[in-house]
Amino acid sequence: MAKKVLVPTDGSEHSMKAVRAALELAEQGLAEVTLMAVAYYIREDFEEMPPNVQDKLDAQAKKALRAAKALFEEKGISVETILETGFVPANNIIERAEKGKFDQILMGSTGMTGFFKRLLIGSTASKVVSTAPCTVTVVR
């Protein structure tokens, strides 16, 4: 029986490695995969930021989800996709895993680079590992 596997992605190298690992499981019939991207919600945090910053963050999350989904489509494997917005992406991932009754979360060890990496990514995998309601596999 196939496991329900949740794969958060932000388009980074490590998250795409996790996507490819999930694709391998799906190809073997071992996993029903759901891809998830969380657009970091910033509007209330930084009132001085230009208004198009949020649009760019939303577009980045959508682009990451499309790129991950394309890998599955190339192989003719169906995959579900979820796009959410959140201040702490780990919370979105954990909540989705609980509500969706996922058996496993498969995710990259690190994500985005630059300013936002320092702001949020270092703790995302760590928080998911320590509080997820299911098995978490971290891909390097």
C-alpha positions as CSV (number, residue, x, y, z in Angstrom):
1,M,0.0,0.0,0.0
2,A,1.3,3.4,-0.9
3,K,2.2,5.9,1.8
4,K,0.9,9.4,1.8
5,V,3.9,11.6,1.4
6,L,4.0,15.4,1.8
7,V,6.8,17.2,0.0
8,P,7.3,20.9,0.8
9,T,9.3,22.8,-1.8
10,D,10.6,26.3,-2.3
11,G,12.5,25.5,-5.5
12,S,15.9,25.3,-3.9
13,E,18.5,22.7,-4.8
14,H,17.8,20.6,-1.6
15,S,14.0,20.8,-1.8
16,M,14.2,19.7,-5.5
17,K,16.3,16.7,-4.4
18,A,13.4,15.8,-2.0
19,V,11.0,16.2,-4.9
20,R,13.0,13.8,-7.0
21,A,13.3,11.3,-4.2
22,A,9.5,11.4,-3.8
23,L,9.1,10.9,-7.5
24,E,11.2,7.8,-7.3
25,L,8.9,6.4,-4.6
26,A,5.8,7.3,-6.7
27,E,7.3,5.6,-9.7
28,Q,7.7,2.4,-7.6
29,G,4.1,2.7,-6.4
30,L,5.3,3.2,-2.9
31,A,3.9,6.8,-2.4
32,E,1.0,9.0,-3.2
33,V,2.8,12.4,-3.3
34,T,1.4,15.8,-2.4
35,L,3.7,18.8,-3.3
36,M,3.4,21.9,-1.1
37,A,4.8,25.4,-1.4
38,V,4.4,28.1,1.3
39,A,4.6,31.7,0.1
40,Y,6.2,33.6,3.0
41,Y,3.8,36.2,4.2
42,I,5.6,39.4,4.9
43,R,3.1,42.3,4.5
44,E,2.5,42.9,8.2
45,D,6.1,42.4,9.2
46,F,7.7,45.2,7.3
47,E,5.5,48.2,6.7
48,E,8.3,50.0,4.9
49,M,8.7,47.3,2.2
50,P,7.7,48.0,-1.3
51,P,4.2,46.5,-2.1
52,N,5.6,44.3,-4.9
53,V,7.7,42.2,-2.5
54,Q,4.7,40.1,-1.5
55,D,3.9,39.6,-5.1
56,K,7.4,38.4,-5.8
57,L,7.3,35.9,-2.8
58,D,3.9,34.6,-4.0
59,A,5.3,34.2,-7.6
60,Q,8.4,32.4,-6.2
61,A,6.3,29.8,-4.4
62,K,4.1,29.2,-7.4
63,K,7.2,28.8,-9.6
64,A,8.7,26.3,-7.2
65,L,5.4,24.3,-7.2
66,R,5.1,24.3,-11.0
67,A,8.8,23.1,-11.4
68,A,8.2,20.3,-9.0
69,K,4.9,19.3,-10.5
70,A,6.5,19.3,-14.0
71,L,8.9,16.5,-13.0
72,F,5.9,14.3,-12.1
73,E,4.0,15.2,-15.3
74,E,7.0,14.3,-17.4
75,K,6.7,10.8,-16.1
76,G,2.9,10.7,-16.3
77,I,2.5,10.4,-12.6
78,S,-0.3,12.2,-10.9
79,V,0.5,14.5,-8.0
80,E,-1.5,16.8,-5.9
81,T,-0.3,20.4,-5.3
82,I,-1.0,22.7,-2.4
83,L,-0.1,26.4,-2.3
84,E,-0.4,28.2,1.0
85,T,0.7,31.5,2.5
86,G,2.3,31.7,6.0
87,F,4.5,33.6,8.3
88,V,6.2,30.4,9.6
89,P,6.3,27.8,6.8
90,A,7.1,25.0,9.2
91,N,3.7,25.6,10.9
92,N,1.9,25.3,7.6
93,I,3.8,22.0,6.8
94,I,3.0,20.5,10.2
95,E,-0.6,21.5,10.1
96,R,-1.1,20.1,6.6
97,A,0.6,16.8,7.6
98,E,-1.8,16.5,10.6
99,K,-5.0,17.4,8.7
100,G,-4.1,15.3,5.7
101,K,-3.1,12.3,7.8
102,F,0.2,12.0,6.0
103,D,2.5,9.1,6.7
104,Q,5.7,10.9,5.9
105,I,7.1,14.4,5.1
106,L,10.1,14.4,2.7
107,M,11.9,17.7,2.6
108,G,15.2,19.4,1.8
109,S,17.6,20.2,4.6
110,T,18.0,23.8,3.6
111,G,16.0,26.1,1.4
112,M,16.1,29.6,0.0
113,T,19.3,31.6,0.0
114,G,20.1,35.1,1.1
115,F,18.2,37.4,3.4
116,F,15.1,35.1,3.8
117,K,17.3,32.1,4.5
118,R,18.7,33.8,7.5
119,L,15.2,34.9,8.5
120,L,13.3,31.6,8.3
121,I,14.8,28.6,6.6
122,G,17.5,27.5,9.1
123,S,14.8,26.5,11.5
124,T,12.1,25.1,9.1
125,A,13.5,21.5,8.7
126,S,14.5,21.5,12.4
127,K,11.0,22.6,13.6
128,V,9.2,20.1,11.2
129,V,11.5,17.2,12.4
130,S,10.8,18.0,16.1
131,T,7.0,18.6,15.9
132,A,5.6,16.7,12.9
133,P,2.9,14.1,13.6
134,C,4.6,11.6,11.2
135,T,8.0,10.4,10.0
136,V,10.2,13.1,8.5
137,T,12.9,12.4,6.1
138,V,15.4,15.2,5.4
139,V,17.3,15.1,2.1
140,R,20.7,16.8,1.7
